[in-house]
Amino acid sequence: MSRSVELIVEGYVKLNDRDALEAVLAHRQELLRQLHGVTGIDPKQAISQVSQEIAAIERALAELARGQTDRSALNVRNSSE
């Protein structure tokens, strides 16, 4: 996941802004849907990147649902990084 998306997600978690996280998630899901329809190039790398971002956003939303907004309790990074 890109550092910029990681910072955005962490920022929204600190602000406890579930609506903003859900908007980012909806945008990334639409982007992923569009990438699956791309022809003429190999979108595998972009699909992988967006999928990692979606997973991080979903983890952040789950943390907010549990009421854990402390950054130390939040792990938005992919465990493979």
HULIN-V805885 format. One record per pair of residues at least 6 apart in sequence whose ideal C-beta (glycine too) atoms are under 7 Angstrom apart, sorted by the first residue. I is the first residue (numbers start at 1). J is the second residue. If there is no record, write none. Layout:
i:I j:J
i:I j:J
This chain:
i:1 j:52
i:1 j:53
i:1 j:56
i:1 j:77
i:1 j:78
i:5 j:53
i:6 j:56
i:6 j:76
i:6 j:77
i:8 j:24
i:9 j:21
i:9 j:56
i:9 j:57
i:9 j:60
i:9 j:76
i:10 j:71
i:10 j:74
i:10 j:76
i:12 j:20
i:12 j:21
i:13 j:60
i:13 j:63
i:13 j:64
i:13 j:69
i:13 j:74
i:14 j:69
i:14 j:71
i:16 j:64
i:16 j:69
i:18 j:61
i:18 j:64
i:21 j:57
i:21 j:60
i:21 j:61
i:24 j:57
i:25 j:54
i:25 j:57
i:25 j:58
i:28 j:50
i:28 j:53
i:28 j:54
i:28 j:57
i:29 j:54
i:31 j:50
i:32 j:47
i:32 j:50
i:32 j:51
i:32 j:54
i:35 j:43
i:35 j:46
i:35 j:47
i:35 j:50
i:52 j:78
i:55 j:78
i:56 j:76
i:56 j:77
i:56 j:78
i:59 j:75
i:59 j:76
i:60 j:74
i:60 j:76
i:63 j:73
i:63 j:74
i:68 j:74
